[in-house]
Amino acid sequence: MQLLSGNTNINFMGKGKLALSLSVLVLAGCVVSLLIRGMNLGLDFTGGSIIEVSYPASVEIPLVRDTLQKAGFGDAQTQHFGTSSEVLIRIPPRQGLTSADLSNQVINALKVMEGGAAVEMRRVEFVGPQVGGELVEQGVLAMLIALLGILIYVAFRFEWRLAVGTIAATVHDVVFTVGVFSLLQIEFDLTVLAAVLAVIGYSVNDTVVVLDRIRENFRRMRKETTLEVMNSAINQTLSRTLMTSVTTLLAVIVLYFFGGPAMRGFSIAMIIGIVVGTYSSIYIASATALYLGVSREDLLPKAKAEVDGLP
């Protein structure tokens, strides 16, 4: 199945400089937003109170969430814990309130809810910000290690200019995704971090397919220029790229609408990452390698050296 015919002839690299210029401007805006507005970090990074409550019968999470929102706890995260009658509530730290004060206010709010008179508190715990700091460090370290591993692999597998193009595309996707979360102040938690790591893998996978076709075309198309070879490779893989993106997007969009608030941030990050990753695999990676001066001689296999002085 193909979204496009295999005979497309779009001059992608002809707009390479424009695409790179626009991307640099957008990424600069993302970096400014990160420096000025920062991230709206979730409980996984900031710490907070964890309250476990139990009901005599099954309870719907949306009902609990609405009740807490009306009581002034709109930033609370709720989920079933163990059974459908047990609910785990996570609340960010409030200035001037201890965990005991927060838990009492939560219980009083839930008792007002229909059928909540018999709600019972099971436990209250406080997760300090030290845990959040460790998670931030480990999350950033995980992304850096992933990028370094990608650079080493692609440089060994292809050529260093293509490796730099791959890293440029991957960094572009990550910074853009995180920048949108900063600009819109969408909560950034561990599920979003997992989505960012998934975006890295998705971006690299898509980019490597294009780079592999570029290398093949350099071996087959001996008379064409570097720009023509790259355009041909991108057009040949365009249908595959779009098909992969569209099918993945459909699954993530369904998750966004039906996965509930707990998966909302993950879905948004994946949607942004897939769209931007498709763009970067077409433009950023190839254009970066092109303007770094990659040529046919860099990708053709080297001739074998003479052995024992024999021709």
BAROKE-953639 format. One record per residue (C-alpha): residue in three letters; x, y, z. Coordinates in nm, 4 decimals. Example, Ala and Ser with C-alpha at 12.3 -4.5 7.8 and 13.67 -1.06 7.14 Angstrom:
rokol pake: ALA&c1: 1.2300&c2: -0.4500&c3: 0.7800;
rokol pake: SER&c1: 1.3670&c2: -0.1060&c3: 0.7140;
This chain:
rokol pake: MET&c1: 0.0000&c2: 0.0000&c3: 0.0000;
rokol pake: GLN&c1: 0.1345&c2: 0.3446&c3: -0.0939;
rokol pake: LEU&c1: 0.0143&c2: 0.6960&c3: -0.0210;
rokol pake: LEU&c1: 0.2091&c2: 0.8276&c3: -0.3206;
rokol pake: SER&c1: 0.3318&c2: 0.6779&c3: -0.6432;
rokol pake: GLY&c1: 0.6983&c2: 0.5889&c3: -0.6664;
rokol pake: ASN&c1: 0.7509&c2: 0.8469&c3: -0.9425;
rokol pake: THR&c1: 0.7383&c2: 1.1687&c3: -0.7405;
rokol pake: ASN&c1: 1.0040&c2: 1.4228&c3: -0.8341;
rokol pake: ILE&c1: 0.9920&c2: 1.6964&c3: -0.5692;
rokol pake: ASN&c1: 1.2940&c2: 1.9234&c3: -0.5346;
rokol pake: PHE&c1: 1.3301&c2: 1.8941&c3: -0.1570;
rokol pake: MET&c1: 1.6954&c2: 1.9959&c3: -0.1420;
rokol pake: GLY&c1: 1.6219&c2: 2.3068&c3: -0.3474;
rokol pake: LYS&c1: 1.4460&c2: 2.4382&c3: -0.0340;
rokol pake: GLY&c1: 1.7114&c2: 2.3038&c3: 0.2017;
rokol pake: LYS&c1: 1.8585&c2: 2.6398&c3: 0.3033;
rokol pake: LEU&c1: 1.5130&c2: 2.7862&c3: 0.3633;
rokol pake: ALA&c1: 1.4139&c2: 2.4843&c3: 0.5749;
rokol pake: LEU&c1: 1.7332&c2: 2.5032&c3: 0.7799;
rokol pake: SER&c1: 1.6904&c2: 2.8781&c3: 0.8340;
rokol pake: LEU&c1: 1.3307&c2: 2.8407&c3: 0.9511;
rokol pake: SER&c1: 1.4259&c2: 2.5525&c3: 1.1787;
rokol pake: VAL&c1: 1.7064&c2: 2.7558&c3: 1.3376;
rokol pake: LEU&c1: 1.4633&c2: 3.0424&c3: 1.4077;
rokol pake: VAL&c1: 1.2012&c2: 2.8088&c3: 1.5565;
rokol pake: LEU&c1: 1.4579&c2: 2.6288&c3: 1.7712;
rokol pake: ALA&c1: 1.5916&c2: 2.9635&c3: 1.8929;
rokol pake: GLY&c1: 1.2393&c2: 3.0505&c3: 2.0059;
rokol pake: CYS&c1: 1.2118&c2: 2.7155&c3: 2.1832;
rokol pake: VAL&c1: 1.5410&c2: 2.7717&c3: 2.3642;
rokol pake: VAL&c1: 1.4332&c2: 3.1224&c3: 2.4694;
rokol pake: SER&c1: 1.1075&c2: 2.9794&c3: 2.6054;
rokol pake: LEU&c1: 1.2988&c2: 2.7126&c3: 2.7982;
rokol pake: LEU&c1: 1.5289&c2: 2.9753&c3: 2.9501;
rokol pake: ILE&c1: 1.2547&c2: 3.2265&c3: 3.0364;
rokol pake: ARG&c1: 0.9413&c2: 3.0217&c3: 3.1054;
rokol pake: GLY&c1: 1.1056&c2: 2.6939&c3: 3.1999;
rokol pake: MET&c1: 0.9171&c2: 2.3645&c3: 3.2187;
rokol pake: ASN&c1: 0.5932&c2: 2.2893&c3: 3.3987;
rokol pake: LEU&c1: 0.7371&c2: 1.9877&c3: 3.5766;
rokol pake: GLY&c1: 0.5011&c2: 1.7246&c3: 3.7102;
rokol pake: LEU&c1: 0.5036&c2: 1.5490&c3: 4.0445;
rokol pake: ASP&c1: 0.7640&c2: 1.3021&c3: 3.9246;
rokol pake: PHE&c1: 1.0145&c2: 1.5871&c3: 3.9210;
rokol pake: THR&c1: 0.8857&c2: 1.8360&c3: 4.1786;
rokol pake: GLY&c1: 0.7744&c2: 1.6006&c3: 4.4541;
rokol pake: GLY&c1: 0.4441&c2: 1.6254&c3: 4.6408;
rokol pake: SER&c1: 0.1930&c2: 1.4302&c3: 4.8468;
rokol pake: ILE&c1: 0.0608&c2: 1.0857&c3: 4.7586;
rokol pake: ILE&c1: -0.2743&c2: 0.9989&c3: 4.9150;
rokol pake: GLU&c1: -0.4366&c2: 0.6568&c3: 4.8856;
rokol pake: VAL&c1: -0.8088&c2: 0.6359&c3: 4.9623;
rokol pake: SER&c1: -1.0540&c2: 0.3479&c3: 4.9585;
rokol pake: TYR&c1: -1.4279&c2: 0.3400&c3: 4.8787;
rokol pake: PRO&c1: -1.6790&c2: 0.0755&c3: 4.9844;
rokol pake: ALA&c1: -1.7655&c2: 0.0161&c3: 4.6166;
rokol pake: SER&c1: -1.6261&c2: 0.0880&c3: 4.2722;
rokol pake: VAL&c1: -1.5798&c2: 0.4550&c3: 4.1911;
rokol pake: GLU&c1: -1.5282&c2: 0.6353&c3: 3.8617;
rokol pake: ILE&c1: -1.2030&c2: 0.8304&c3: 3.8258;
rokol pake: PRO&c1: -1.3638&c2: 1.1214&c3: 3.6334;
rokol pake: LEU&c1: -1.6070&c2: 1.1739&c3: 3.9240;
rokol pake: VAL&c1: -1.3203&c2: 1.1865&c3: 4.1747;
rokol pake: ARG&c1: -1.1234&c2: 1.4202&c3: 3.9500;
rokol pake: ASP&c1: -1.4169&c2: 1.6602&c3: 3.9074;
rokol pake: THR&c1: -1.4761&c2: 1.6687&c3: 4.2818;
rokol pake: LEU&c1: -1.1129&c2: 1.7533&c3: 4.3540;
rokol pake: GLN&c1: -1.1119&c2: 2.0204&c3: 4.0846;
rokol pake: LYS&c1: -1.4127&c2: 2.1913&c3: 4.2417;
rokol pake: ALA&c1: -1.2337&c2: 2.1830&c3: 4.5770;
rokol pake: GLY&c1: -0.9330&c2: 2.3664&c3: 4.4322;
rokol pake: PHE&c1: -0.7164&c2: 2.0647&c3: 4.3503;
rokol pake: GLY&c1: -0.7292&c2: 2.0924&c3: 3.9721;
rokol pake: ASP&c1: -0.3646&c2: 1.9902&c3: 3.9463;
rokol pake: ALA&c1: -0.4221&c2: 1.6606&c3: 4.1279;
rokol pake: GLN&c1: -0.3497&c2: 1.3356&c3: 3.9440;
rokol pake: THR&c1: -0.5858&c2: 1.0452&c3: 4.0108;
rokol pake: GLN&c1: -0.5812&c2: 0.6790&c3: 3.9139;
rokol pake: HIS&c1: -0.7085&c2: 0.3432&c3: 4.0320;
rokol pake: PHE&c1: -0.4672&c2: 0.1592&c3: 4.2558;
rokol pake: GLY&c1: -0.5099&c2: -0.2146&c3: 4.3000;
rokol pake: THR&c1: -0.8885&c2: -0.2350&c3: 4.2575;
rokol pake: SER&c1: -1.1593&c2: -0.0118&c3: 4.1146;
rokol pake: SER&c1: -1.2569&c2: 0.0945&c3: 4.4682;
rokol pake: GLU&c1: -0.9101&c2: 0.2223&c3: 4.5581;
rokol pake: VAL&c1: -0.7823&c2: 0.5550&c3: 4.4271;
rokol pake: LEU&c1: -0.4308&c2: 0.6986&c3: 4.4300;
rokol pake: ILE&c1: -0.4167&c2: 1.0798&c3: 4.4387;
rokol pake: ARG&c1: -0.0998&c2: 1.2785&c3: 4.3757;
rokol pake: ILE&c1: -0.0910&c2: 1.6491&c3: 4.4623;
rokol pake: PRO&c1: 0.1952&c2: 1.8972&c3: 4.4060;
rokol pake: PRO&c1: 0.3342&c2: 2.0681&c3: 4.7169;
rokol pake: ARG&c1: 0.1373&c2: 2.3694&c3: 4.8413;
rokol pake: GLN&c1: 0.3139&c2: 2.6515&c3: 5.0168;
rokol pake: GLY&c1: 0.2208&c2: 2.6714&c3: 5.3842;
rokol pake: LEU&c1: 0.0436&c2: 2.3326&c3: 5.3864;
rokol pake: THR&c1: 0.1807&c2: 2.0076&c3: 5.5225;
rokol pake: SER&c1: 0.0942&c2: 1.6630&c3: 5.3919;
rokol pake: ALA&c1: -0.1455&c2: 1.6196&c3: 5.6842;
rokol pake: ASP&c1: -0.3295&c2: 1.9411&c3: 5.5983;
rokol pake: LEU&c1: -0.3539&c2: 1.8437&c3: 5.2321;
rokol pake: SER&c1: -0.4807&c2: 1.4953&c3: 5.3114;
rokol pake: ASN&c1: -0.7498&c2: 1.6330&c3: 5.5452;
rokol pake: GLN&c1: -0.8712&c2: 1.8781&c3: 5.2821;
rokol pake: VAL&c1: -0.8783&c2: 1.6018&c3: 5.0185;
rokol pake: ILE&c1: -1.0757&c2: 1.3657&c3: 5.2417;
rokol pake: ASN&c1: -1.3248&c2: 1.6386&c3: 5.3333;
rokol pake: ALA&c1: -1.3733&c2: 1.7189&c3: 4.9643;
rokol pake: LEU&c1: -1.4249&c2: 1.3530&c3: 4.8712;
rokol pake: LYS&c1: -1.6804&c2: 1.3037&c3: 5.1484;
rokol pake: VAL&c1: -1.8956&c2: 1.5714&c3: 4.9896;
rokol pake: MET&c1: -1.9016&c2: 1.3681&c3: 4.6688;
rokol pake: GLU&c1: -2.2086&c2: 1.1522&c3: 4.6154;
rokol pake: GLY&c1: -2.1433&c2: 0.8132&c3: 4.7713;
rokol pake: GLY&c1: -1.8208&c2: 0.9346&c3: 4.9299;
rokol pake: ALA&c1: -1.9312&c2: 0.9523&c3: 5.2931;
rokol pake: ALA&c1: -1.7573&c2: 0.6231&c3: 5.3721;
rokol pake: VAL&c1: -1.4302&c2: 0.7100&c3: 5.1975;
rokol pake: GLU&c1: -1.1329&c2: 0.5872&c3: 5.3993;
rokol pake: MET&c1: -0.7754&c2: 0.7120&c3: 5.3895;
rokol pake: ARG&c1: -0.5248&c2: 0.4282&c3: 5.3582;
rokol pake: ARG&c1: -0.1921&c2: 0.6107&c3: 5.3550;
rokol pake: VAL&c1: -0.0260&c2: 0.9480&c3: 5.3026;
rokol pake: GLU&c1: 0.3310&c2: 0.9876&c3: 5.1793;
rokol pake: PHE&c1: 0.5455&c2: 1.2821&c3: 5.0817;
rokol pake: VAL&c1: 0.7888&c2: 1.2550&c3: 4.7901;
rokol pake: GLY&c1: 1.0632&c2: 1.5109&c3: 4.8383;
rokol pake: PRO&c1: 1.2152&c2: 1.7228&c3: 4.5619;
rokol pake: GLN&c1: 1.5468&c2: 1.5360&c3: 4.5958;
rokol pake: VAL&c1: 1.3872&c2: 1.2465&c3: 4.4077;
rokol pake: GLY&c1: 1.2746&c2: 1.4872&c3: 4.1386;
rokol pake: GLY&c1: 1.6274&c2: 1.6221&c3: 4.1003;
rokol pake: GLU&c1: 1.7662&c2: 1.2717&c3: 4.0527;
rokol pake: LEU&c1: 1.5012&c2: 1.1963&c3: 3.7916;
rokol pake: VAL&c1: 1.5868&c2: 1.5124&c3: 3.5985;
rokol pake: GLU&c1: 1.9564&c2: 1.4248&c3: 3.5965;
rokol pake: GLN&c1: 1.8928&c2: 1.0663&c3: 3.4940;
rokol pake: GLY&c1: 1.6471&c2: 1.1719&c3: 3.2232;
rokol pake: VAL&c1: 1.8907&c2: 1.4213&c3: 3.0697;
rokol pake: LEU&c1: 2.1719&c2: 1.1667&c3: 3.0971;
rokol pake: ALA&c1: 1.9586&c2: 0.9061&c3: 2.9194;
rokol pake: MET&c1: 1.8970&c2: 1.1427&c3: 2.6270;
rokol pake: LEU&c1: 2.2654&c2: 1.2382&c3: 2.6015;
rokol pake: ILE&c1: 2.3745&c2: 0.8744&c3: 2.6029;
rokol pake: ALA&c1: 2.1155&c2: 0.7946&c3: 2.3355;
rokol pake: LEU&c1: 2.2391&c2: 1.0806&c3: 2.1144;
rokol pake: LEU&c1: 2.6033&c2: 0.9793&c3: 2.1628;
rokol pake: GLY&c1: 2.5261&c2: 0.6173&c3: 2.0755;
rokol pake: ILE&c1: 2.3409&c2: 0.7282&c3: 1.7629;
rokol pake: LEU&c1: 2.6342&c2: 0.9473&c3: 1.6548;
rokol pake: ILE&c1: 2.8833&c2: 0.6623&c3: 1.6970;
rokol pake: TYR&c1: 2.6639&c2: 0.4086&c3: 1.5180;
rokol pake: VAL&c1: 2.5775&c2: 0.6266&c3: 1.2174;
rokol pake: ALA&c1: 2.9365&c2: 0.7507&c3: 1.1812;
rokol pake: PHE&c1: 3.0555&c2: 0.3887&c3: 1.1764;
rokol pake: ARG&c1: 2.7709&c2: 0.2663&c3: 0.9561;
rokol pake: PHE&c1: 2.7636&c2: 0.5515&c3: 0.7039;
rokol pake: GLU&c1: 2.9851&c2: 0.8630&c3: 0.7023;
rokol pake: TRP&c1: 3.0546&c2: 1.1352&c3: 0.9569;
rokol pake: ARG&c1: 2.8651&c2: 1.4073&c3: 0.7656;
rokol pake: LEU&c1: 2.5566&c2: 1.1881&c3: 0.7567;
rokol pake: ALA&c1: 2.6059&c2: 1.1169&c3: 1.1274;
rokol pake: VAL&c1: 2.6095&c2: 1.4909&c3: 1.2006;
rokol pake: GLY&c1: 2.2935&c2: 1.5295&c3: 0.9905;
rokol pake: THR&c1: 2.1245&c2: 1.2533&c3: 1.1898;
rokol pake: ILE&c1: 2.2189&c2: 1.4129&c3: 1.5216;
rokol pake: ALA&c1: 2.1049&c2: 1.7544&c3: 1.3946;
rokol pake: ALA&c1: 1.7654&c2: 1.6089&c3: 1.3004;
rokol pake: THR&c1: 1.7325&c2: 1.4279&c3: 1.6339;
rokol pake: VAL&c1: 1.8295&c2: 1.7318&c3: 1.8420;
rokol pake: HIS&c1: 1.5910&c2: 1.9396&c3: 1.6297;
rokol pake: ASP&c1: 1.3011&c2: 1.7044&c3: 1.7124;
rokol pake: VAL&c1: 1.3779&c2: 1.6879&c3: 2.0850;
rokol pake: VAL&c1: 1.4272&c2: 2.0641&c3: 2.1313;
rokol pake: PHE&c1: 1.1135&c2: 2.1423&c3: 1.9307;
rokol pake: THR&c1: 0.9011&c2: 1.8950&c3: 2.1292;
rokol pake: VAL&c1: 1.0297&c2: 2.0120&c3: 2.4674;
rokol pake: GLY&c1: 1.0036&c2: 2.3748&c3: 2.3548;
rokol pake: VAL&c1: 0.6339&c2: 2.3386&c3: 2.2736;
rokol pake: PHE&c1: 0.5752&c2: 2.1961&c3: 2.6217;
rokol pake: SER&c1: 0.7587&c2: 2.4948&c3: 2.7684;
rokol pake: LEU&c1: 0.5763&c2: 2.7494&c3: 2.5529;
rokol pake: LEU&c1: 0.2295&c2: 2.6086&c3: 2.6289;
rokol pake: GLN&c1: 0.3234&c2: 2.5128&c3: 2.9883;
rokol pake: ILE&c1: 0.1957&c2: 2.1581&c3: 2.9427;
rokol pake: GLU&c1: 0.2877&c2: 1.9401&c3: 3.2367;
rokol pake: PHE&c1: 0.6133&c2: 1.7506&c3: 3.1799;
rokol pake: ASP&c1: 0.6316&c2: 1.4215&c3: 3.3704;
rokol pake: LEU&c1: 0.7941&c2: 1.0809&c3: 3.3298;
rokol pake: THR&c1: 0.5435&c2: 0.9666&c3: 3.0663;
rokol pake: VAL&c1: 0.6348&c2: 1.2706&c3: 2.8551;
rokol pake: LEU&c1: 1.0032&c2: 1.1957&c3: 2.9071;
rokol pake: ALA&c1: 0.9365&c2: 0.8412&c3: 2.7827;
rokol pake: ALA&c1: 0.7654&c2: 0.9914&c3: 2.4774;
rokol pake: VAL&c1: 1.0676&c2: 1.2153&c3: 2.4094;
rokol pake: LEU&c1: 1.2963&c2: 0.9106&c3: 2.4204;
rokol pake: ALA&c1: 1.0557&c2: 0.7328&c3: 2.1835;
rokol pake: VAL&c1: 1.0696&c2: 1.0336&c3: 1.9511;
rokol pake: ILE&c1: 1.4495&c2: 0.9997&c3: 1.9425;
rokol pake: GLY&c1: 1.4189&c2: 0.6385&c3: 1.8309;
rokol pake: TYR&c1: 1.1474&c2: 0.7204&c3: 1.5787;
rokol pake: SER&c1: 1.3441&c2: 1.0091&c3: 1.4304;
rokol pake: VAL&c1: 1.6630&c2: 0.8065&c3: 1.3945;
rokol pake: ASN&c1: 1.4813&c2: 0.5107&c3: 1.2388;
rokol pake: ASP&c1: 1.3148&c2: 0.7340&c3: 0.9802;
rokol pake: THR&c1: 1.6361&c2: 0.9214&c3: 0.9053;
rokol pake: VAL&c1: 1.8500&c2: 0.6097&c3: 0.8640;
rokol pake: VAL&c1: 1.6103&c2: 0.4787&c3: 0.5966;
rokol pake: VAL&c1: 1.6643&c2: 0.7967&c3: 0.3921;
rokol pake: LEU&c1: 2.0415&c2: 0.7921&c3: 0.4477;
rokol pake: ASP&c1: 2.0651&c2: 0.4292&c3: 0.3401;
rokol pake: ARG&c1: 1.8846&c2: 0.5094&c3: 0.0154;
rokol pake: ILE&c1: 2.1162&c2: 0.8080&c3: -0.0415;
rokol pake: ARG&c1: 2.4171&c2: 0.5783&c3: -0.0111;
rokol pake: GLU&c1: 2.2641&c2: 0.3259&c3: -0.2511;
rokol pake: ASN&c1: 2.1842&c2: 0.5977&c3: -0.5047;
rokol pake: PHE&c1: 2.5392&c2: 0.7311&c3: -0.4962;
rokol pake: ARG&c1: 2.6539&c2: 0.3860&c3: -0.6075;
rokol pake: ARG&c1: 2.3892&c2: 0.3496&c3: -0.8801;
rokol pake: MET&c1: 2.3598&c2: 0.7065&c3: -1.0121;
rokol pake: ARG&c1: 2.7133&c2: 0.7875&c3: -1.1298;
rokol pake: LYS&c1: 2.6399&c2: 1.0913&c3: -1.3495;
rokol pake: GLU&c1: 2.3974&c2: 1.2857&c3: -1.1287;
rokol pake: THR&c1: 2.5019&c2: 1.5615&c3: -0.8897;
rokol pake: THR&c1: 2.4918&c2: 1.5223&c3: -0.5130;
rokol pake: LEU&c1: 2.1746&c2: 1.7338&c3: -0.4933;
rokol pake: GLU&c1: 2.0013&c2: 1.5202&c3: -0.7571;
rokol pake: VAL&c1: 2.1026&c2: 1.1979&c3: -0.5819;
rokol pake: MET&c1: 1.9645&c2: 1.3209&c3: -0.2495;
rokol pake: ASN&c1: 1.6390&c2: 1.4408&c3: -0.4049;
rokol pake: SER&c1: 1.5980&c2: 1.1052&c3: -0.5736;
rokol pake: ALA&c1: 1.6554&c2: 0.9165&c3: -0.2473;
rokol pake: ILE&c1: 1.4052&c2: 1.1309&c3: -0.0551;
rokol pake: ASN&c1: 1.1406&c2: 1.0909&c3: -0.3276;
rokol pake: GLN&c1: 1.1934&c2: 0.7149&c3: -0.3388;
rokol pake: THR&c1: 1.1428&c2: 0.6812&c3: 0.0376;
rokol pake: LEU&c1: 0.8708&c2: 0.9473&c3: 0.0626;
rokol pake: SER&c1: 0.5790&c2: 0.7040&c3: 0.0404;
rokol pake: ARG&c1: 0.7295&c2: 0.4806&c3: 0.3096;
rokol pake: THR&c1: 0.8013&c2: 0.7805&c3: 0.5338;
rokol pake: LEU&c1: 0.4486&c2: 0.9185&c3: 0.5060;
rokol pake: MET&c1: 0.2857&c2: 0.5770&c3: 0.5501;
rokol pake: THR&c1: 0.4822&c2: 0.5126&c3: 0.8693;
rokol pake: SER&c1: 0.4002&c2: 0.8576&c3: 1.0039;
rokol pake: VAL&c1: 0.0285&c2: 0.8421&c3: 0.9231;
rokol pake: THR&c1: -0.0262&c2: 0.4957&c3: 1.0716;
rokol pake: THR&c1: 0.1647&c2: 0.5867&c3: 1.3880;
rokol pake: LEU&c1: -0.0233&c2: 0.9154&c3: 1.4153;
rokol pake: LEU&c1: -0.3584&c2: 0.7382&c3: 1.3944;
rokol pake: ALA&c1: -0.2697&c2: 0.5186&c3: 1.6914;
rokol pake: VAL&c1: -0.1399&c2: 0.8128&c3: 1.8967;
rokol pake: ILE&c1: -0.4427&c2: 1.0306&c3: 1.8167;
rokol pake: VAL&c1: -0.6730&c2: 0.7531&c3: 1.9389;
rokol pake: LEU&c1: -0.4626&c2: 0.7345&c3: 2.2561;
rokol pake: TYR&c1: -0.4962&c2: 1.1113&c3: 2.2984;
rokol pake: PHE&c1: -0.8769&c2: 1.1071&c3: 2.2861;
rokol pake: PHE&c1: -0.9424&c2: 0.7802&c3: 2.4700;
rokol pake: GLY&c1: -0.6344&c2: 0.7306&c3: 2.6889;
rokol pake: GLY&c1: -0.7503&c2: 0.9697&c3: 2.9597;
rokol pake: PRO&c1: -0.5627&c2: 1.2579&c3: 3.1259;
rokol pake: ALA&c1: -0.2829&c2: 1.0278&c3: 3.2428;
rokol pake: MET&c1: -0.1777&c2: 0.9677&c3: 2.8806;
rokol pake: ARG&c1: -0.2536&c2: 1.3162&c3: 2.7481;
rokol pake: GLY&c1: 0.1008&c2: 1.4522&c3: 2.7806;
rokol pake: PHE&c1: 0.2524&c2: 1.1366&c3: 2.6319;
rokol pake: SER&c1: 0.0172&c2: 1.1571&c3: 2.3330;
rokol pake: ILE&c1: 0.0880&c2: 1.5267&c3: 2.2706;
rokol pake: ALA&c1: 0.4645&c2: 1.4679&c3: 2.2795;
rokol pake: MET&c1: 0.4347&c2: 1.1757&c3: 2.0375;
rokol pake: ILE&c1: 0.2116&c2: 1.3691&c3: 1.7956;
rokol pake: ILE&c1: 0.4556&c2: 1.6623&c3: 1.7908;
rokol pake: GLY&c1: 0.7551&c2: 1.4308&c3: 1.7613;
rokol pake: ILE&c1: 0.6104&c2: 1.2284&c3: 1.4736;
rokol pake: VAL&c1: 0.5164&c2: 1.5354&c3: 1.2690;
rokol pake: VAL&c1: 0.8466&c2: 1.7138&c3: 1.3312;
rokol pake: GLY&c1: 1.0431&c2: 1.3895&c3: 1.2907;
rokol pake: THR&c1: 0.8936&c2: 1.3348&c3: 0.9458;
rokol pake: TYR&c1: 0.9917&c2: 1.6883&c3: 0.8464;
rokol pake: SER&c1: 1.3451&c2: 1.6579&c3: 0.9856;
rokol pake: SER&c1: 1.4156&c2: 1.3234&c3: 0.8171;
rokol pake: ILE&c1: 1.3248&c2: 1.4814&c3: 0.4820;
rokol pake: TYR&c1: 1.4944&c2: 1.8174&c3: 0.5268;
rokol pake: ILE&c1: 1.7232&c2: 1.8608&c3: 0.8278;
rokol pake: ALA&c1: 1.9343&c2: 1.5428&c3: 0.8119;
rokol pake: SER&c1: 1.9910&c2: 1.5432&c3: 0.4351;
rokol pake: ALA&c1: 2.0304&c2: 1.9205&c3: 0.4053;
rokol pake: THR&c1: 2.2863&c2: 1.9297&c3: 0.6867;
rokol pake: ALA&c1: 2.4939&c2: 1.6562&c3: 0.5215;
rokol pake: LEU&c1: 2.4627&c2: 1.8309&c3: 0.1840;
rokol pake: TYR&c1: 2.5895&c2: 2.1657&c3: 0.3112;
rokol pake: LEU&c1: 2.8700&c2: 1.9953&c3: 0.5044;
rokol pake: GLY&c1: 2.9980&c2: 1.8805&c3: 0.1652;
rokol pake: VAL&c1: 2.9142&c2: 1.5090&c3: 0.1477;
rokol pake: SER&c1: 3.0009&c2: 1.3682&c3: -0.1937;
rokol pake: ARG&c1: 2.9991&c2: 1.0466&c3: -0.3922;
rokol pake: GLU&c1: 3.3637&c2: 0.9774&c3: -0.3053;
rokol pake: ASP&c1: 3.2773&c2: 0.9778&c3: 0.0654;
rokol pake: LEU&c1: 3.0223&c2: 0.6990&c3: 0.0278;
rokol pake: LEU&c1: 3.1621&c2: 0.4771&c3: -0.2459;
rokol pake: PRO&c1: 3.3494&c2: 0.1674&c3: -0.1231;
rokol pake: LYS&c1: 3.7243&c2: 0.2112&c3: -0.1278;
rokol pake: ALA&c1: 3.9284&c2: 0.0033&c3: -0.3715;
rokol pake: LYS&c1: 4.1225&c2: -0.2838&c3: -0.2171;
rokol pake: ALA&c1: 4.4932&c2: -0.2268&c3: -0.1679;
rokol pake: GLU&c1: 4.7424&c2: -0.4366&c3: -0.3639;
rokol pake: VAL&c1: 4.8524&c2: -0.7539&c3: -0.1881;
rokol pake: ASP&c1: 5.2209&c2: -0.8559&c3: -0.1821;
rokol pake: GLY&c1: 5.3006&c2: -0.6029&c3: -0.4513;
rokol pake: LEU&c1: 5.0935&c2: -0.7926&c3: -0.7122;
rokol pake: PRO&c1: 4.8653&c2: -0.5948&c3: -0.9505;
